[in-house]
Amino acid sequence: SVAFELGEPITLIADDKNDLFEVVKNTWKLNRLDSKLQDALKKKKSELESCVIFHIEDVPTDKTWITKLFTSQKKRIKSNIKTNKEGRMYPIFDKYGNMEMFVWRFTTKNESNSEVDNIWIYTDKERIDLSNEVTQTYSIVSRKPHGFDRIPVVYLQQDYPEWEDVKTLIDRF
C-alpha cells in the first residue's frame, strides 16, 4: 500500500534550473528523502503516527567526502524519522486544521543514569527545548530559531492500523 500511495519517486521540477534548484535536488538526494518518506509512511501504517523532522546543522570539516560535496556551504539540511517508539508527538492545530506547533517529547539518561524528560516545541520560527534534568519542574534549556520559515515537520497520522479491516478474521484464525 505504501508503493500504491507514493508511487514512483517524487520528481523535482523547476521553471529555472538555477543554482538554488541544484541545491534543493542535492539536498533531496543526500537526505534520501524518497526512501525516508516511504519509511515514514510504512511506520505510520503500523504504528499510526510518524513524522520527519528537518534541522539545519554545520557541515563537518573532519569528513573528507562531505567537504568535497559542500565546497561553499557552511550549513546543510538533515532529517530524522520519529515514531512513538522513541517518544511522543503532539501536533497542535488551529480551528482551520493548520499546524500551529509541534511537540516532540522523549526521555534520555543523564550522567547519573537517571531519566530526563525532554520536550522540543517547534513553532514557525523557533525550537524551544524544555527539560526536567536540573529540577523536577520543566525549565527552558534553549530557545533558538530553527532556520525555516514554517514548522520543519512532516506529520503523518491515521486512526487505525492497516489490518483493522481483517482484525476479527485474524483473531478468529
Buried (B, 14 or more C-beta within 10 A) or exposed (E): EBEEEEEEEEEEEEEEEEEEBEEEEBBBEBBEBBEBBBBBBBBBBEBBBBBBBBBEEEBEEEEEEEEEEBEEEEEBBEBEBBBEEEBBBEBEEEEEEEBEBBBBBBEEEEEEEEEBBBBBBBBEEBBBBBBBBEEEEBEEBEEEEBBBEEBBBBBBEBEEEBEEEEEEEEEEE
